């Protein structure tokens, strides 16, 4: 890795920093028992400074002094045990004893993803706490956990999207060794580990790059967080390398199985190849040559061209499918404000299209955005779309962070889960969803007083129309309210929902997963613009996976009676209902029609 501190085989440590705007950089080695030692760094070509010394070793704490003044942490620090304002620590990645040498993740198409926030998933709020719940996730039927960002961020409470040290696991969650131990434990339970990474901005507190490397940013592009990352302007090569190596670092040094790239529609790059393609290529040519590596995007622009067959060079395996979520949310809650306004008309028909073709918006104009959105996606396999009922954004960006269990009836949630968990696309759950957790997931942060006040006021302005109190993001009580109440899992309503999710995932594993490599295409049929719909996934050898769904409060007519073995139905007596050409309210039926070879 060209950045940061590297322990060499002979015991020396190489320190390296890209500081093109600094006239002078010194390495400051800190000591708990004596004065700090200051060592001048050598200037190299292209704005780099470097020093190889035997005065440091694994465990040494250090900072860089810029122009004889400000002390800053290493932007590629492997560990910052005292937070973003403290010193960095030298870490020897070879010191950890891995126990997962034979581990290989499942093919991406078989994935069942579980998104979690390390700090609120368990009472401990640590990597070790997550490891203690792996048996629960294994029992549920999860194949991959997706950690919300763990890069070192200001304070001890936050979502992780304001990280400023993208190579350092958050000290509030544990040490690098603790994270690696979690990965080992997950692999021992047959569970892959993915990480949400943020390459579109740095957080507003604890970011010192402007002081010595302002070339990281450019005013030529704007983002919601200010100046964009400089991926295509002068001196952008070092910036690109910083993030390419960060992706490789997590996949190689931590044995992670995949990455989810946050909000790539806010990454602006006119290069060819652009930074996203370069990251994908590096991952495929690197760790992807030896094992499955999952690469997933969040992308408001619905750029189908970025997605391809699993493992394809320069391509990503999948994208979070906001379209399917928004359709389901409108159906379950009746809400139609904001971006949900694009889905309030014929949501069942739009959901049908999303299940069959991936995106709802494939070039049509979004009224909410006021512009065309998306690209044609029907040619892509179902594995290219991650579908979900909830995630951190869709819960946490609400005024009070309510979950669907507080917004929709249980029968509606059970029906929606039956669509989500048995459809061919990889489903994703948000922590606690499987037992209809009652705890909210509001937005929370831990900034300094001045910035915390601005965030609080901004939140109040954003939800000025909201009737009722809004949690203060900086109040520790807001963070505490988001911790899952695991004891409730034993209560009958929550236990019933957990059994429902567990049963559906068992059916998925038994009946749906074996079909995924055989899917040739799909067809969507809306029986009524506001009523029931059907989706057929055609299989090799003429088999068909049928979905019949009515996601509303009244019965709906259905045309035709698909053949096949019923693998799941929300309602008893579904055969009689189909004979009457109607579907009950909130009913979902899945049938598998055998191929000619199997008849």
C-alpha angles and dihedrals in degrees: 000000000000093000133070132359119336124189108220126214092251092057098258122122125226116210118195131177134174104224108153094162096051121095091200136008126193128190111231115201111199126211130195092210104042147005122314119259119229118207122183114234124224120244116236134185120296101021096304126138122195142179132181113197141165091210091086134057139166107312096029114137117222147164136185121247111215115213091339092300134065117051113219134181122244108272087215094046113154089206137012103181095181096048133257094317095050133079124286121243129224110240126192105213091194092064095076117093108223120206100185101081093133096045120123122170120234119262108283094245090065094056127129105187126205116196116206142171109226095213097054103028093086136015089254093054092208142112088257089053091056090050090055091062099049092101089058091052092046090051090049093054101251116156099185136024118210114206117210109236114306099183114129109277135175114290129349100283123063147106091253098242092109094063119151101177103052095180097052121082110229109271090216088068098044142270130311086260090056092052092048089049089053090052091050092049092048092051090050087057092049093253125132121218124225128182131212108227129191117216099155100076147350122243121264097243126060096013109131098168093106088064098060108004110033086155086084087079137051133197090206089087129037130212133180086264097051128256115026127241110272102242099144109027135084114313091010095133093085091047092052091047091051091061098035089055091045090058091048091045094060093044096046109027094040098032089233117172099216152348134232111207113215123232098336090177084078092056108095118197129149093183123118108253095025122215095265092054090046092053091048092049092048091051093047094046092044123040090354090071090066105034144003112290118190117217116185132174138208103210125163089192095066092223102185091183090072091061127076145146113319110280095014114153115258090005135105124230097228150343131227102257106224090171094067091045094051092050092050093045092053091048094048100042108019089230114148107166125117116357090353087073088079089064105037094097114072095345092171091055091047091049089051089055092047093051091049102038107018106236125054092199108056099160099322119130116266109218090203093054095033093226142074114282134196142003134256110285108169091104093062122093119252088252089072092073127065108205125197144165094214141010137167093274099047092050102033097045090063116097093252101018097242119178125225090258087070094045106041138042120260094245090054092049091049091051093047091049089053090056094045100045099044100040112103095245116093107268123218127205127197116227113280094012090111091068098031092252113211097209116104124232103217125174111272136174142170107220128150116277098267096048092040090057091052091050091049092051092046090052091051091051092048092055099033088129092057118108110224139024122318121214115251106242092214097050111104087220090065089056092045091053091061096060111113116248100224093181089070091067087081093056113102100244092048094041090053092053091048090051089050093053092043092050092049092051090049089054089047091053093047104038111016106037093060088057099051097089090048100056112120101174145318141240129209122209121185108196092194128007090242100026145061124338141190133212123196122197110200118218134200111272090034098283119145134205108211129201122189116183140172109184102182142079099263135058117267134204120249127198119218131000115253116220126229146080114308109237096175141001130174092210131051117236094031091149091061091048091052089050087058089048095240139109123215121238114282093006126152125184129183123194131180116211111204121237121247089255090059097047 
